[in-house]
Amino acid sequence: MSVDSSARDGQPSDSSEPASGGGRKERGRADLRRSAERYLSEPAEGITTRHAFSFAGHYDPKNTSFGSLLACNEETLAPAAGYEAHRHTDTEIVTWVTGGALAHRDDAGHASVVRPGMVQVQSAGAGITHTERNLGGASEAVTFLQMWLQPDEFGGAPGFGLRAVPVADGLTLLASGRESDETLRLRRADAALWLVRAGAWAPLPELPAAPFRYVHVVAGSVGYRTVPGPQGGGRSAGAGDAIRITGDAFADPTAGEDGVELLLWEMHSPLRFG
């Protein structure tokens, strides 16, 4: 992406704080955001981007982040299109390709081609310059999800990781800041990214609990109750939809008729400032 990815000034939106206060425990919230609600940008010829949060020329002070997540962009690059060299600082950049092939190259000497079933983590550190393009000679668009996470500390040397992910139903850890997890490393100790897959009408596996959880439906659909118990209303989310979850919300998730593939951010703290 071609804008500064360092943490934004100001405060996180109200919706990124877990429900609490008044001396009593309040129920969590499952805030469903439809794909059509995303901000649309066309930053260059052949590039279409749909933003979940305030980004580039789109600004809403009530929608700047969730937990420690700064961006979640759906990207489409036409054949021969892509982002020319641009710089990032102090951001964890996680890329999940859903179709085609994405060619990446940076000034730290890393070069990769990311395809469906692969996850890439780029730690910008004190600064990294890179390009992201549809693979040369491709006849189809490349589509991918790119997510930006605030690191624990700013500065430091850039980092890079790429791995292939097994094709299987269930819960798969893609990247984590916990030292005990054997996966791609995030520079945020209390955050992790999971891939969740389930077949038609199957209940999802038990999901990790956290004060902040962000679900992005990649394919298929998922039905769920807003909160546990009889007070929870039924909802359904389809491809491109996202759910911002606090507390114990998002109960009894079950795949739809075509199954589901979703990405789940587990985050235990919001943005930090100062």
C-alpha positions in Angstrom: 0.0 0.0 0.0 1.1 3.5 -0.7 0.4 5.6 2.4 2.3 6.0 5.7 1.4 3.0 7.8 2.6 4.3 11.2 0.1 4.5 14.0 -2.5 7.3 13.5 -2.6 10.3 15.8 -5.5 10.7 18.2 -7.4 8.1 20.0 -9.0 4.8 18.9 -12.7 4.8 18.1 -15.1 4.1 20.9 -16.1 0.8 19.4 -12.6 -0.6 20.0 -13.1 -0.7 23.8 -14.6 -3.7 25.5 -18.0 -3.1 27.1 -17.6 -2.3 30.8 -18.3 0.3 33.5 -20.9 1.2 36.1 -19.7 -1.5 38.5 -21.5 -4.2 36.5 -20.3 -6.5 33.7 -21.9 -5.7 30.4 -22.3 -8.2 27.6 -19.9 -8.1 24.7 -20.8 -6.9 21.3 -20.7 -8.4 17.8 -20.6 -5.5 15.4 -21.4 -6.7 11.9 -20.0 -4.6 9.1 -21.2 -5.5 5.6 -18.8 -5.6 2.6 -20.8 -2.9 0.9 -20.0 -0.5 3.8 -16.3 -0.5 3.0 -14.7 2.7 1.7 -13.7 2.4 -2.0 -10.4 3.7 -3.4 -8.9 3.5 -6.9 -5.4 4.8 -6.1 -3.9 3.9 -9.5 -4.9 2.4 -12.8 -5.9 -1.2 -12.4 -6.1 -1.0 -8.6 -9.3 -1.3 -6.5 -9.1 -1.2 -2.7 -11.9 -1.5 -0.2 -11.1 -0.3 3.3 -12.6 -1.5 6.6 -11.2 1.5 8.5 -10.4 5.1 7.8 -7.7 5.1 5.2 -6.0 7.4 2.7 -8.7 10.0 1.7 -11.4 8.3 3.8 -11.6 9.5 7.4 -14.2 8.8 10.0 -13.1 9.6 13.6 -15.3 6.8 14.9 -13.8 4.2 12.6 -10.0 4.4 12.8 -9.1 1.0 14.4 -10.3 -2.0 16.3 -8.1 -3.5 19.1 -4.6 -3.2 17.7 -5.7 -3.5 14.1 -5.1 -0.4 12.0 -6.2 -1.6 8.5 -8.0 -4.4 6.8 -8.0 -3.8 3.0 -9.5 -5.9 0.2 -7.2 -5.4 -2.8 -7.7 -6.2 -6.5 -4.8 -5.7 -8.9 -5.6 -6.1 -12.6 -3.0 -7.8 -14.9 0.2 -5.7 -15.1 -1.1 -3.4 -12.3 0.5 -2.9 -8.9 1.9 -0.5 -6.3 5.2 1.1 -7.2 7.9 1.5 -4.6 6.5 3.0 -1.4 7.6 3.1 2.3 6.1 1.8 5.5 7.3 2.3 9.1 6.3 0.8 12.5 3.6 -1.6 11.2 3.1 -5.3 11.0 1.8 -6.0 7.5 0.1 -9.3 7.0 -1.0 -10.5 3.5 -3.4 -13.3 2.6 -4.0 -13.9 -1.1 -7.4 -15.2 -2.3 -6.8 -15.5 -6.0 -4.0 -15.1 -8.5 -0.4 -14.4 -7.5 1.2 -11.3 -5.8 4.8 -10.4 -6.5 6.5 -8.6 -3.6 10.0 -7.1 -3.5 11.6 -4.9 -0.8 14.8 -2.9 -0.3 16.0 -5.4 2.4 16.5 -8.0 -0.2 13.3 -10.0 0.2 11.4 -11.2 -2.9 8.4 -13.4 -2.9 5.4 -14.6 -4.9 2.4 -15.1 -2.6 -0.4 -17.4 -3.8 -3.6 -18.7 -2.3 -2.8 -20.8 0.8 0.2 -18.7 1.7 0.6 -16.0 4.4 3.2 -13.3 4.4 4.3 -11.1 7.3 6.3 -8.0 6.8 7.6 -6.1 9.9 8.3 -2.6 8.7 10.4 -1.6 11.7 12.2 1.7 11.3 11.4 1.7 7.6 11.0 -0.6 4.6 10.4 0.3 0.9 8.6 -2.3 -1.2 6.6 -3.0 -4.4 3.5 -5.1 -4.7 2.4 -6.1 -8.2 0.3 -8.7 -10.0 2.8 -11.3 -11.1 4.3 -10.6 -14.5 2.6 -12.3 -17.4 -0.6 -13.0 -15.4 -3.9 -12.9 -17.3 -6.1 -12.7 -14.3 -6.4 -10.2 -11.4 -4.8 -10.9 -8.1 -7.0 -10.5 -5.1 -5.7 -10.3 -1.5 -6.5 -9.2 2.0 -3.9 -6.9 3.6 -4.0 -6.2 7.3 -1.9 -3.7 9.4 -1.2 -4.3 13.1 0.4 -1.9 15.5 3.7 -3.4 17.0 4.6 -3.3 20.6 7.7 -1.2 19.9 8.6 1.2 17.2 11.9 1.2 15.3 14.2 -1.8 14.8 15.3 -3.7 11.7 12.6 -4.8 9.3 11.5 -8.4 9.3 10.0 -10.8 6.8 8.3 -14.2 6.8 6.4 -16.4 4.3 4.8 -19.8 4.8 2.4 -22.2 3.1 -0.7 -23.2 5.1 -2.1 -26.8 5.0 -5.5 -27.2 3.4 -7.7 -28.6 6.2 -10.8 -27.8 8.1 -10.4 -26.5 11.7 -8.3 -23.8 13.4 -4.8 -23.0 12.0 -2.5 -20.4 13.5 -1.0 -18.2 10.8 1.0 -15.7 12.8 1.5 -14.8 16.5 3.4 -12.6 18.8 3.7 -15.2 21.5 7.2 -16.7 21.8 5.8 -20.1 22.5 3.9 -20.4 19.2 5.8 -22.0 16.3 4.6 -19.9 13.4 5.3 -16.6 11.7 6.3 -14.0 14.2 4.3 -10.8 14.9 5.9 -8.0 16.9 2.8 -7.7 19.0 3.1 -10.1 22.0 -0.7 -10.3 22.7 -2.0 -10.7 19.2 -2.4 -13.7 16.8 -4.0 -14.4 13.5 -6.0 -17.6 12.9 -7.4 -19.2 9.8 -10.7 -21.0 10.4 -12.3 -23.4 8.0 -15.5 -25.5 8.3 -17.6 -27.6 5.9 -21.3 -27.1 5.1 -23.5 -26.6 8.2 -20.6 -27.6 10.5 -20.1 -25.8 13.8 -16.8 -23.9 14.0 -14.1 -25.2 16.3 -13.8 -23.5 19.7 -12.3 -20.1 19.0 -9.7 -18.3 21.2 -11.1 -15.9 23.6 -9.8 -12.3 23.8 -11.1 -8.8 24.7 -11.0 -7.9 21.0 -11.6 -10.3 18.1 -11.9 -9.3 14.5 -13.5 -11.8 12.0 -13.2 -11.3 8.2 -15.2 -13.8 6.1 -13.0 -14.8 3.1 -15.4 -17.3 1.5 -18.7 -18.9 2.2 -20.8 -17.8 5.1 -21.2 -18.1 8.9 -24.3 -17.9 11.1 -24.0 -17.0 14.8 -25.8 -15.6 17.8 -24.9 -12.1 18.8 -24.4 -13.2 22.5 -24.7 -16.5 24.3 -28.1 -17.7 25.5 -31.7 -16.9 24.5 -31.1 -13.1 24.4 -28.7 -13.6 21.4 -30.2 -12.6 18.1 -29.4 -14.7 15.0 -27.1 -13.2 12.3 -25.3 -14.3 9.2 -22.2 -12.9 7.5 -21.0 -13.7 4.0 -17.8 -13.2 2.0 -16.3 -9.8 2.5 -18.3 -9.1 5.7 -16.5 -8.5 9.0 -17.5 -8.8 12.6 -15.9 -6.7 15.4 -16.3 -8.7 18.6 -15.8 -7.8 22.2 -16.2 -9.9 25.3 -18.3 -13.1 25.0 -20.2 -12.0 21.9 -20.3 -14.2 18.7 -21.8 -17.3 20.1 -22.4 -20.7 18.4 -20.8 -19.9 15.0 -21.8 -22.4 12.3 -20.8 -22.6 8.7 -23.4 -22.0 6.0 -24.4 -24.2 3.1 -21.1 -23.7 1.2 -18.9 -24.0 4.3 -16.8 -21.0 5.4 -13.3 -19.7 5.4 -12.5 -16.8 7.7 -9.6 -15.0 9.3 -9.8 -14.3 13.0 -7.6 -11.7 14.8 -7.2 -12.5 18.5 -6.1 -9.2 20.3 -5.7 -8.6 24.0 -5.2 -4.8 24.0 -6.2 -1.8 22.0 -3.9 0.7 20.3 -1.2 2.4 22.5 -0.2 6.0 22.4 2.6 8.0 23.8 
